[in-house]
Amino acid sequence: MNKEVNKIASGVKISFTGEVKIENIVSMVENCSSGKCECMSDATKSKIKNMSVSGKDGDVSLKLDGDISTQEIEEALAKSKVIN
């Protein structure tokens, strides 16, 4: 799976390509929203106003709205148990 993190006007967009299933990304977002993961600090989580998943298996996008940096999100992705 390839991950590309880009800064966008509303926050950060992550593009997952290759061996990725949209249901896994949705699961990751649900875990993050409900506090079931420890991928990112509470300070980073508090900056995220909205998370939205789009695309299809093999080409999934995750948009995170808020005042967050690509570095914060790259660190969280590296710790994720769902996608690693």
TITIMI-948941 format. One record per residue (C-alpha): x, y, z. Coordinates in pm, 1 decimal. Example, Ala and Ser with C-alpha at 12.3 -4.5 7.8 and 13.67 -1.06 7.14 Angstrom:
<sites>
         xx         yy         zz
     1230.0     -450.0      780.0
     1367.0     -106.0      714.0
</sites>
This chain:
<sites>
         xx         yy         zz
        0.0        0.0        0.0
      121.2      347.5      -89.1
       33.4      647.9      125.9
       62.8     1007.3       11.0
       -9.6     1290.2      256.2
      -77.6     1636.8      113.8
     -170.4     1970.9      268.4
     -498.4     2110.6      132.7
     -685.5     2435.1      208.7
     -915.4     2271.2      465.9
     -652.7     2046.1      628.9
     -481.1     1730.9      505.8
     -567.3     1471.7      239.7
     -425.1     1120.2      245.7
     -431.2      911.3      -71.6
     -399.0      535.5      -30.7
     -327.6      334.1     -346.1
     -237.9      -24.9     -423.2
     -336.2     -296.3     -175.5
     -595.2      -96.0       16.2
     -959.0     -170.9       96.5
    -1197.3      118.0      159.4
    -1351.2      -72.7      453.2
    -1011.6      -72.8      631.2
     -982.6      305.6      599.9
    -1342.6      349.6      722.1
    -1258.3      122.4     1016.9
     -949.5      331.5     1094.3
    -1159.3      651.7     1091.3
    -1423.1      494.3     1318.6
    -1154.7      381.0     1565.3
    -1004.7      729.0     1566.4
    -1343.2      900.2     1610.0
    -1443.6      678.9     1900.5
    -1104.8      697.1     2074.5
    -1024.9      326.5     2023.4
     -684.4      396.8     1874.2
     -365.8      548.4     2009.9
     -223.3      660.4     1676.5
     -227.4     1031.0     1750.7
     -214.4     1250.6     2056.2
     -530.0     1398.9     2204.9
     -394.3     1740.3     2104.2
     -383.2     1633.8     1737.6
     -725.1     1464.8     1757.0
     -877.6     1782.7     1899.4
     -763.7     1977.5     1589.6
     -955.0     1752.0     1348.3
    -1301.9     1890.2     1277.8
    -1416.5     1633.2     1022.0
    -1294.5     1311.3      856.0
    -1431.9     1185.3      524.7
    -1345.2      876.6      319.7
    -1401.5      846.5      -55.2
    -1294.2      630.2     -347.8
    -1287.6      255.3     -398.9
    -1067.5      -45.6     -317.2
     -719.3       22.9     -454.0
     -768.1      402.3     -458.1
     -899.0      551.7     -133.6
     -883.2      912.2      -14.1
     -915.6     1029.5      344.8
     -972.1     1400.6      400.4
     -906.8     1546.4      745.7
    -1042.4     1895.9      801.9
     -875.7     2109.7     1066.1
     -559.6     2297.7     1157.6
     -328.3     1997.5     1131.3
       11.0     1942.0      972.4
      114.3     1669.3      731.9
      386.7     1571.8      982.4
      129.6     1504.4     1257.7
      -71.1     1283.2     1023.1
      233.9     1097.5      886.6
      335.5     1014.9     1245.8
      -16.3      888.4     1323.8
      -25.6      674.9     1006.8
      306.2      515.7     1101.7
      151.2      400.7     1432.2
     -180.8      276.3     1290.4
     -247.2      -92.3     1352.8
     -525.4     -101.0     1093.0
     -311.1      -15.8      789.0
       33.3     -142.3      889.9
</sites>
